[in-house]
Amino acid sequence: MPFSQLMPETQTRTKRIIGHIEGTGKGPTLVFFGGIHGNEPSGVEALKNVFSELENSSLQMQGSMYGIQGNSPALVKDQRFLEQDLNRIWTRKQIQHIKKTPAEKRSGEELELMEILTLVNGIFENNSPPFYFIDFHTTSSKTLPFITINDAMINRKFSRLFPVPIILGIEEYLEGPLLSYINELGYVSLGFESGQHHTEEAVVNSIAFTWLALEHSGFLKKEDQQKYHHHFKQLQSSAKSNVNFYEVIERYAISSADAFKMKPGFESFDIIEKDTLLATNHNKPVYSPQKGILFMPLYQKQGAEGFFIVRQIPKSILKVSAFLRRVKFDKFLTLLPGVYWENETKQRLMVNIKVARFFNKPFFHLLGYRNRTVDKDHLLMSNRENTAKNEMYEKTPWF
């Protein structure tokens, strides 16, 4: 179905649609987002490039491909956002609030969200599974290209097809990303950080990633892509052959009231020691709280994270985690004292904080549980495996 039929009332307000291609046969539905942050145009540029090449090619395409532009007003001004971060308001509670708010009283980013949400809902209604969602981003510091995912096995399996590092667990530290909303619906969804803002390499990496995603999903056949190996080697080289899994273990949060300033010269994936001077805040030194790997240091004015720290996950741990999830070991967790289901749906665990001291976060991470809310006495833990639509992807070659 043409995009104009999916969002007839808003089609002319912004240049929301980057591209749309319907294949000649049944296949997957891929949805790519670019420019959710307005100072990150590389994804938009890359998608325009790929759509142009596809539309002028004789390649056989199966399924549907969509390109959606994110924060259009912020892209015009080259700012991360104008009023609020569009990639931090995709929670069920906030979306319900926005829907109840009259359009004239919504913020610019809330209007953007409603347009994108209308498109996504229309895509679900008018296209066939399996669905894939990919959100393109860049970082303010120099970095290897990398993938961020919510920790569900379908995301792990699809992500490992790409020759770049993969970051797990960031959903514990961020509230309201677009892809967390999509992932809660059960679909494959991943973010691709292609490089530093406004660099040619970031655009080239996003182009390469798009072509590989089209092949891995089945939208295109590898044998029909003459440049498949070129794109694979582009990402492999840019990532310096790093295909490790990492887990976020620390976040330095900041607010608009802070005066955070990162020390110059740091890059993502730099190894740092405990007490390394990383930044200043209100002219006071900010030291690394522990040894680890620096991740996404902030070199821009807007943002709520000064930096993260990650650590590599051993392959043995990944294998144990996959096994425990496959046998649904988590059904035994409520036999532990102080651990019980939040409600009858059995999608979230309530864990007494005193008990959590003996069963630490890595233990729950093995089973796919990540804590999002802490009250006075409990951790509230969610498991992406409970909502993952595994059956939708069972017949794909990568599953």
C-alpha positions as CSV (number, residue, x, y, z in Angstrom):
1,M,0.0,0.0,0.0
2,P,1.3,3.5,-0.9
3,F,2.5,5.6,2.1
4,S,0.0,8.3,1.1
5,Q,-2.8,5.9,2.0
6,L,-1.2,5.1,5.4
7,M,-1.1,8.7,6.5
8,P,-3.3,10.9,4.3
9,E,-3.8,13.8,6.8
10,T,-0.1,14.3,7.5
11,Q,1.6,13.4,4.2
12,T,2.1,17.1,3.2
13,R,3.3,18.4,6.5
14,T,6.8,16.9,6.5
15,K,9.0,15.0,4.2
16,R,8.4,11.9,6.3
17,I,8.9,9.3,3.6
18,I,12.4,8.5,2.5
19,G,11.3,5.7,0.2
20,H,9.0,2.7,-0.3
21,I,9.5,-0.4,-2.5
22,E,7.1,-3.3,-3.0
23,G,8.8,-6.5,-4.2
24,T,7.4,-8.8,-6.9
25,G,6.7,-11.6,-4.5
26,K,5.9,-12.5,-0.9
27,G,8.7,-11.7,1.6
28,P,9.8,-9.9,4.7
29,T,8.8,-6.3,5.7
30,L,11.8,-4.1,6.5
31,V,11.3,-0.7,8.2
32,F,14.3,1.6,8.4
33,F,14.4,4.8,10.4
34,G,16.8,7.7,9.9
35,G,17.2,11.1,11.7
36,I,15.3,10.2,14.9
37,H,17.9,12.6,16.3
38,G,18.1,15.7,14.2
39,N,21.9,16.1,14.3
40,E,22.3,12.6,12.9
41,P,21.4,12.8,9.2
42,S,23.7,10.0,8.0
43,G,21.0,7.4,8.1
44,V,18.7,9.6,6.0
45,E,21.4,10.1,3.4
46,A,22.2,6.4,3.3
47,L,18.6,5.4,2.8
48,K,18.1,7.9,0.0
49,N,21.2,6.4,-1.7
50,V,19.9,2.8,-1.4
51,F,16.4,3.5,-2.5
52,S,17.7,5.4,-5.5
53,E,19.9,2.4,-6.5
54,L,17.2,-0.1,-5.9
55,E,14.6,1.8,-8.0
56,N,17.0,2.0,-10.9
57,S,18.1,-1.7,-10.7
58,S,16.8,-4.9,-12.1
59,L,17.2,-6.8,-8.8
60,Q,14.5,-9.3,-7.8
61,M,12.9,-8.1,-4.6
62,Q,10.7,-10.1,-2.3
63,G,8.6,-8.3,0.3
64,S,8.4,-4.7,1.3
65,M,10.9,-2.0,2.3
66,Y,10.1,1.3,4.0
67,G,12.3,4.3,4.9
68,I,11.0,6.7,7.5
69,Q,12.5,10.0,8.4
70,G,12.5,10.8,12.1
71,N,12.6,14.3,13.6
72,S,12.2,16.4,10.5
73,P,12.2,19.9,12.2
74,A,15.3,19.0,14.2
75,L,17.0,17.7,11.1
76,V,16.4,21.1,9.4
77,K,18.1,22.8,12.3
78,D,20.8,20.1,12.8
79,Q,19.9,19.7,16.5
80,R,19.4,16.5,18.4
81,F,15.9,17.7,19.3
82,L,14.0,21.0,19.7
83,E,11.8,20.5,22.8
84,Q,12.3,17.0,24.0
85,D,14.3,13.9,22.8
86,L,12.1,12.0,20.3
87,N,14.0,8.8,21.1
88,R,13.1,9.0,24.8
89,I,9.3,9.3,24.7
90,W,8.2,5.9,23.3
91,T,6.8,4.4,26.5
92,R,3.2,3.1,26.6
93,K,2.4,5.6,29.4
94,Q,3.7,8.6,27.4
95,I,2.1,7.5,24.2
96,Q,-1.3,7.2,25.9
97,H,-0.8,10.7,27.4
98,I,0.1,12.1,24.0
99,K,-2.9,10.5,22.4
100,K,-5.2,12.2,24.9
101,T,-3.5,15.6,24.5
102,P,-5.1,17.9,21.8
103,A,-2.9,18.2,18.8
104,E,-2.5,22.0,19.3
105,K,-1.0,21.4,22.8
106,R,1.5,18.7,21.8
107,S,5.2,19.4,21.6
108,G,6.9,19.3,18.2
109,E,8.4,15.9,19.1
110,E,5.0,14.6,20.2
111,L,3.6,15.5,16.8
112,E,6.5,13.7,15.2
113,L,5.9,10.6,17.3
114,M,2.2,10.5,16.3
115,E,3.1,10.7,12.6
116,I,5.6,7.9,12.9
117,L,3.3,5.8,15.1
118,T,0.5,6.2,12.5
119,L,2.9,5.0,9.8
120,V,4.1,2.0,11.8
121,N,0.6,0.9,12.7
122,G,-0.3,1.2,9.0
123,I,2.6,-0.9,8.0
124,F,1.6,-3.7,10.4
125,E,-1.9,-3.7,9.1
126,N,-1.0,-3.7,5.4
127,N,2.1,-5.9,5.2
128,S,3.2,-9.5,5.8
129,P,5.6,-10.8,8.4
130,P,8.3,-11.3,9.3
131,F,9.0,-7.7,10.3
132,Y,12.4,-6.1,10.8
133,F,13.0,-2.7,12.3
134,I,16.4,-0.9,12.0
135,D,17.1,2.6,13.4
136,F,20.2,4.4,12.2
137,H,22.2,6.6,14.5
138,T,25.6,8.2,14.9
139,T,27.7,9.3,17.9
140,S,29.4,12.6,18.9
141,S,32.7,10.9,19.4
142,K,34.8,8.8,17.1
143,T,33.7,5.1,17.3
144,L,33.7,1.7,15.6
145,P,30.3,1.0,14.1
146,F,28.2,-1.1,16.4
147,I,24.7,-2.5,17.0
148,T,22.6,-1.9,20.1
149,I,19.8,-4.4,20.9
150,N,17.3,-5.1,23.5
151,D,18.4,-8.5,24.8
152,A,16.1,-11.0,23.1
153,M,17.5,-14.1,21.3
154,I,15.9,-13.1,18.0
155,N,17.8,-9.8,18.2
156,R,21.0,-11.6,19.1
157,K,20.7,-14.1,16.3
158,F,20.0,-11.5,13.6
159,S,22.6,-9.1,14.8
160,R,25.4,-11.5,14.8
161,L,25.1,-11.8,11.0
162,F,26.8,-8.4,10.7
163,P,30.6,-8.0,11.2
164,V,30.4,-5.3,13.9
165,P,30.3,-5.4,17.8
166,I,27.0,-5.8,19.5
167,I,25.9,-4.0,22.7
168,L,23.4,-5.6,25.1
169,G,21.6,-4.2,28.1
170,I,21.3,-0.5,27.2
171,E,17.6,-0.8,27.7
172,E,18.2,-0.9,31.5
173,Y,19.7,2.6,31.3
174,L,17.5,4.4,28.7
175,E,13.7,5.0,29.0
176,G,11.6,5.4,25.9
177,P,13.7,4.6,22.8
178,L,11.7,3.9,19.7
179,L,13.2,0.4,19.3
180,S,12.3,-0.6,22.9
181,Y,8.7,0.1,22.0
182,I,8.9,-2.0,18.9
183,N,10.8,-4.8,20.7
184,E,8.1,-4.9,23.4
185,L,5.7,-5.8,20.6
186,G,7.9,-8.8,19.9
187,Y,9.6,-8.0,16.6
188,V,13.3,-8.0,15.5
189,S,14.6,-4.5,16.1
190,L,18.1,-3.1,16.3
191,G,19.9,0.1,16.3
192,F,23.0,0.7,14.1
193,E,25.4,3.4,15.2
194,S,27.4,3.9,12.0
195,G,30.2,6.3,13.2
196,Q,30.7,9.9,14.1
197,H,28.2,12.6,13.2
198,H,28.5,14.2,9.8
199,T,31.3,12.0,8.5
200,E,31.4,10.3,5.1
201,E,32.3,7.0,6.8
202,A,29.1,7.0,8.8
203,V,27.0,7.3,5.6
204,V,29.0,4.6,3.8
205,N,28.7,2.3,6.8
206,S,24.9,2.8,6.9
207,I,24.7,2.1,3.2
208,A,26.6,-1.1,3.6
209,F,24.5,-2.1,6.6
210,T,21.3,-1.5,4.7
211,W,22.4,-3.8,1.8
212,L,23.4,-6.6,4.2
213,A,20.1,-6.3,6.1
214,L,18.2,-6.6,2.8
215,E,20.0,-9.8,2.0
216,H,20.0,-11.4,5.5
217,S,16.2,-10.8,5.8
218,G,15.5,-12.4,2.4
219,F,14.4,-9.2,0.6
220,L,17.3,-9.7,-1.8
221,K,19.3,-12.8,-2.7
222,K,23.0,-12.7,-2.0
223,E,23.9,-14.0,-5.4
224,D,22.0,-11.1,-7.0
225,Q,24.1,-8.6,-5.0
226,Q,27.4,-8.0,-6.9
227,K,28.6,-5.7,-4.1
228,Y,27.6,-7.9,-1.1
229,H,31.2,-8.8,-0.2
230,H,32.3,-5.2,-0.7
231,H,29.7,-4.0,1.8
232,F,30.6,-6.8,4.2
233,K,34.3,-5.9,4.1
234,Q,33.4,-2.2,4.5
235,L,31.8,-2.9,7.9
236,Q,34.4,-5.5,8.9
237,S,37.2,-3.0,8.2
238,S,35.5,-0.1,9.8
239,A,34.8,-2.2,12.9
240,K,38.4,-3.5,12.9
241,S,37.1,-7.1,12.8
242,N,35.5,-6.7,16.2
243,V,32.5,-8.9,16.4
244,N,32.3,-9.2,20.2
245,F,29.3,-8.9,22.4
246,Y,29.4,-6.3,25.2
247,E,27.2,-5.4,28.1
248,V,26.5,-2.0,29.6
249,I,27.5,-1.9,33.2
250,E,27.6,1.9,34.0
251,R,25.9,5.1,32.9
252,Y,26.9,8.6,33.9
253,A,23.6,10.5,33.7
254,I,23.4,14.2,33.2
255,S,20.6,16.8,33.0
256,S,20.1,20.1,31.3
257,A,21.1,21.8,34.6
258,D,24.6,20.2,34.5
259,A,27.7,21.7,32.9
260,F,29.2,18.4,31.7
261,K,32.3,18.6,29.5
262,M,34.1,15.5,28.3
263,K,37.9,15.6,28.3
264,P,39.2,15.6,24.7
265,G,40.5,12.6,22.8
266,F,38.2,9.8,24.1
267,E,36.6,7.4,21.7
268,S,34.1,4.6,22.1
269,F,35.7,1.2,22.9
270,D,38.7,2.9,24.6
271,I,39.9,0.7,27.5
272,I,40.0,2.8,30.7
273,E,41.2,2.1,34.2
274,K,39.3,2.9,37.4
275,D,39.7,6.6,38.5
276,T,40.6,7.8,34.9
277,L,39.8,11.5,34.6
278,L,37.1,11.4,32.0
279,A,35.2,14.8,32.2
280,T,34.3,17.7,34.4
281,N,30.8,18.7,35.6
282,H,30.4,22.2,37.0
283,N,34.2,22.3,36.9
284,K,34.5,19.3,39.2
285,P,36.4,16.2,38.0
286,V,34.5,13.2,36.9
287,Y,36.5,9.9,37.3
288,S,35.7,6.5,35.9
289,P,34.0,4.6,38.7
290,Q,35.5,1.3,37.5
291,K,37.8,-0.4,35.0
292,G,36.1,-1.2,31.7
293,I,35.6,0.0,28.1
294,L,34.4,3.5,27.5
295,F,31.2,3.8,25.4
296,M,29.6,6.8,23.7
297,P,31.4,9.7,25.4
298,L,29.3,12.8,24.9
299,Y,30.9,15.6,22.8
300,Q,27.8,17.7,22.2
301,K,25.5,20.0,24.2
302,Q,22.3,17.9,24.1
303,G,22.0,14.4,25.6
304,A,21.2,12.8,29.0
305,E,24.2,10.4,29.1
306,G,27.7,11.7,29.6
307,F,29.2,8.3,28.9
308,F,28.7,4.6,29.4
309,I,31.0,1.9,30.5
310,V,30.7,-1.6,28.9
311,R,32.5,-4.9,29.3
312,Q,32.9,-7.8,26.9
313,I,30.7,-10.9,27.4
314,P,32.6,-14.2,27.1
315,K,31.2,-16.6,24.4
316,S,30.7,-19.3,27.1
317,I,28.3,-17.0,29.0
318,L,26.4,-16.3,25.8
319,K,26.0,-20.0,25.2
320,V,24.8,-20.7,28.7
321,S,22.4,-17.8,28.4
322,A,20.9,-19.2,25.2
323,F,20.5,-22.6,26.7
324,L,18.8,-21.4,29.8
325,R,16.4,-19.4,27.7
326,R,15.7,-22.3,25.4
327,V,14.7,-24.6,28.3
328,K,12.7,-21.7,29.9
329,F,14.7,-22.0,33.1
330,D,13.1,-18.8,34.4
331,K,9.9,-20.6,35.2
332,F,11.8,-21.8,38.3
333,L,12.7,-18.4,39.5
334,T,9.6,-17.9,41.6
335,L,10.7,-20.8,43.7
336,L,13.4,-18.5,45.1
337,P,12.5,-16.6,48.3
338,G,11.4,-13.0,47.5
339,V,10.9,-13.5,43.8
340,Y,7.3,-13.5,42.4
341,W,5.4,-12.5,39.3
342,E,4.1,-9.0,39.1
343,N,0.7,-10.3,37.9
344,E,-1.0,-13.2,36.2
345,T,0.5,-12.4,32.8
346,K,3.9,-13.6,34.1
347,Q,5.8,-11.1,32.0
348,R,7.6,-9.2,34.8
349,L,9.3,-10.3,38.0
350,M,9.2,-8.6,41.3
351,V,12.5,-9.2,43.2
352,N,13.0,-8.2,46.8
353,I,16.1,-6.1,47.0
354,K,17.4,-8.1,49.9
355,V,17.2,-11.2,47.8
356,A,18.8,-9.5,44.8
357,R,22.0,-9.1,46.8
358,F,22.4,-12.9,46.6
359,F,21.2,-13.2,43.0
360,N,23.0,-10.4,41.3
361,K,22.1,-8.7,38.0
362,P,24.3,-10.9,35.8
363,F,22.3,-13.9,37.1
364,F,19.0,-12.4,35.9
365,H,20.7,-11.2,32.7
366,L,21.5,-14.7,31.7
367,L,17.7,-15.4,31.6
368,G,16.9,-12.2,29.7
369,Y,15.6,-10.2,32.7
370,R,16.6,-6.5,32.9
371,N,15.5,-4.2,35.7
372,R,13.7,-1.0,34.7
373,T,12.1,0.2,37.9
374,V,13.3,0.3,41.5
375,D,11.0,1.1,44.4
376,K,11.8,1.1,48.0
377,D,11.8,-2.6,48.4
378,H,11.9,-4.2,45.0
379,L,13.4,-4.5,41.5
380,L,10.9,-4.8,38.7
381,M,12.4,-7.0,36.0
382,S,11.1,-7.5,32.4
383,N,12.0,-10.3,30.0
384,R,12.1,-9.7,26.2
385,E,11.8,-13.4,25.6
386,N,8.2,-13.5,26.9
387,T,7.0,-11.2,24.2
388,A,9.4,-12.2,21.3
389,K,7.5,-13.5,18.3
390,N,9.9,-16.4,17.7
391,E,7.4,-18.3,15.6
392,M,7.4,-15.5,13.1
393,Y,11.1,-16.0,12.4
394,E,11.5,-19.8,12.8
395,K,11.6,-20.4,9.0
396,T,14.2,-17.8,8.3
397,P,17.7,-19.1,7.5
398,W,19.4,-17.2,10.3
399,F,17.0,-18.3,13.1
